[in-house]
Amino acid sequence: MKNINTPNVDHLLWSISVNDDEAAYRSLFEHYYAALCLFAKRYIEDRDVREDIVQDVFFNIWEKRKSITANISARNYLVTSVKNLSLNYLRKQSYIQEYQNKIIENPPLYSNGEEDLYTLNELEALLAKTLEKLPPEYRMAFEMSRMEQKSMEEIAEIMGVSIRTVERYRNKALEILKKELKDYLPLLLLLLNN
């Protein structure tokens, strides 16, 4: 991972934390991105998911840069972060699959079509209201991805941004929706995963 012309990467992490150094952030990203995607393959088979996880790690570094301790190893910090996010992703996927299987195997006893329709209509109304509050780029990426079933490449072309940016927008929108609609989370997850 390191060659003769590579700057001390631990210094880059320190510079990001202390100086808000965007150039150091880019250097750290360029130095580790590919290797971290490869490392994530130990846990996650899907390439797009691996790339999302690594991008989330770098996004979190920038967002939480002031809380990063200056005397830590950049490599260890990044590898541990990718591992933790990968394991979190696997846990969430397991929970979603388990919940979907449970619903399929044991449908609700009441099965009151009118009540089900009310809950679904309520969720759809709350979802629409929450989507309106999102920044326009988050909403656009989310709606095109989840509701219109467009590919990341199509969305990137329409929005005039990179695929990675589209993925970040979509992921942030999903994160906000999950937080805002936490009371409906199981139903929301089923709705969004269909």
C-alpha positions in Angstrom: 0.0 0.0 0.0 2.9 2.4 0.5 5.5 3.5 -1.9 8.5 5.8 -1.7 6.7 8.9 -2.8 3.7 8.4 -0.5 3.4 11.0 2.4 3.1 9.8 5.9 -0.6 8.8 6.0 -0.9 9.1 9.7 0.2 12.7 9.3 -2.6 13.1 6.7 -5.2 12.0 9.2 -3.8 14.4 11.8 -3.9 17.2 9.2 -7.5 16.5 8.3 -8.5 16.5 12.0 -6.5 19.6 13.1 -6.4 21.7 9.9 -9.6 20.8 8.0 -7.1 19.9 5.2 -9.1 18.9 2.1 -6.0 18.0 0.1 -4.9 15.7 2.9 -8.4 14.1 2.8 -8.1 13.5 -1.0 -4.6 12.0 -0.5 -5.9 9.7 2.2 -8.8 8.7 0.0 -6.6 8.0 -3.0 -4.1 6.1 -1.0 -6.5 3.7 0.7 -9.8 3.6 -1.3 -8.9 0.6 -3.5 -7.2 -1.4 -0.8 -10.2 -0.9 1.6 -12.6 -2.0 -1.0 -10.6 -5.2 -1.4 -10.4 -5.6 2.4 -14.2 -5.3 2.6 -14.5 -8.2 0.2 -13.7 -10.4 3.2 -17.2 -9.6 4.6 -19.3 -8.4 1.7 -19.7 -10.0 -1.7 -21.5 -7.2 -3.5 -19.1 -4.8 -5.0 -21.5 -1.8 -4.9 -22.2 -2.4 -1.2 -18.4 -2.6 -0.5 -17.8 0.6 -2.3 -20.7 2.3 -0.4 -19.2 1.1 2.9 -15.8 2.5 2.1 -17.3 5.7 0.9 -19.2 6.0 4.1 -16.0 5.5 6.1 -14.4 8.4 4.3 -17.5 10.5 4.6 -17.6 9.9 8.3 -13.9 10.8 8.6 -14.7 14.2 7.1 -17.9 14.7 9.1 -16.3 13.7 12.4 -12.8 15.0 11.7 -12.6 17.2 14.9 -13.2 14.2 17.1 -10.4 12.0 15.6 -7.4 11.6 17.8 -4.2 12.8 16.2 -2.0 9.9 17.5 -3.9 7.0 15.9 -2.7 4.9 13.0 -4.6 5.9 9.9 -4.4 2.4 8.5 -5.8 0.8 11.7 -8.5 3.4 12.0 -9.7 2.9 8.4 -9.5 -0.9 8.5 -11.4 -1.1 11.8 -14.0 1.3 10.4 -14.6 -0.7 7.3 -14.8 -3.9 9.3 -17.3 -2.4 11.7 -19.5 -0.9 9.0 -19.4 -4.2 7.1 -20.5 -6.2 10.1 -23.3 -3.6 10.8 -24.5 -4.0 7.2 -24.5 -7.8 7.6 -26.5 -7.6 10.8 -29.0 -5.3 9.2 -29.4 -7.5 6.2 -29.9 -10.5 8.5 -32.6 -8.6 10.5 -34.4 -7.6 7.3 -34.4 -11.1 5.9 -35.5 -12.6 9.2 -38.3 -10.1 9.5 -39.5 -10.7 5.9 -39.4 -14.5 6.5 -41.4 -14.1 9.7 -44.1 -12.0 8.0 -44.3 -14.5 5.1 -44.4 -17.5 7.4 -46.7 -16.0 10.0 -49.0 -13.3 8.6 -50.6 -11.0 11.2 -53.6 -12.7 12.8 -55.9 -9.8 12.6 -55.3 -9.4 8.8 -57.8 -6.6 8.7 -57.5 -5.3 5.2 -58.9 -1.9 6.1 -56.5 -1.5 9.0 -53.6 -2.7 6.8 -54.6 -0.2 4.1 -54.8 2.6 6.7 -51.3 1.8 8.0 -49.9 1.7 4.5 -51.6 4.9 3.5 -50.3 6.6 6.7 -46.8 5.4 6.0 -46.9 6.6 2.3 -48.2 10.0 3.5 -45.4 10.3 6.1 -42.9 9.1 3.6 -44.0 11.8 1.1 -43.9 14.4 3.8 -40.4 13.4 4.9 -39.1 13.3 1.4 -40.3 16.9 0.9 -38.1 17.9 3.8 -34.9 16.4 2.3 -32.4 18.4 0.4 -33.4 18.3 -3.3 -30.3 16.3 -4.4 -31.0 13.6 -1.7 -34.7 13.4 -2.6 -34.0 13.2 -6.3 -31.3 10.5 -6.0 -33.5 8.5 -3.6 -36.7 8.7 -5.7 -35.0 7.8 -8.9 -33.2 4.9 -7.3 -35.9 3.4 -5.1 -39.1 4.5 -6.8 -38.2 4.8 -10.4 -35.7 1.9 -10.3 -33.1 3.8 -12.3 -29.5 2.6 -12.2 -26.8 4.7 -10.5 -25.3 5.4 -13.9 -28.6 6.8 -15.2 -29.1 8.9 -12.1 -25.6 10.3 -12.2 -26.1 11.3 -15.9 -29.4 13.0 -15.2 -28.1 14.8 -12.1 -24.7 15.7 -13.7 -22.7 14.3 -10.8 -20.5 11.2 -10.2 -22.0 7.8 -9.4 -20.3 8.0 -5.9 -22.0 11.3 -5.2 -25.4 9.8 -6.2 -24.8 6.8 -3.9 -23.9 9.2 -1.1 -27.1 11.2 -1.7 -29.2 8.1 -1.8 -27.6 6.7 1.4 -28.0 9.9 3.3 -31.7 10.1 2.3 -32.3 6.6 3.4 -30.5 7.3 6.7 -32.7 10.3 7.3 -35.9 8.4 6.4 -35.1 5.6 8.7 -34.5 8.1 11.6 -37.7 10.1 10.9 -39.9 7.1 10.3 -38.4 4.8 13.0 -41.9 3.9 14.4 -42.7 2.4 11.0 -39.2 0.9 10.4 -40.1 -2.8 9.8 -42.9 -1.8 7.4 -40.6 0.9 5.8 -37.8 -1.6 5.3 -40.2 -4.0 3.6 -41.6 -1.3 1.4 -38.2 0.0 0.4 -36.7 -3.5 -0.3 -39.4 -4.5 -2.7 
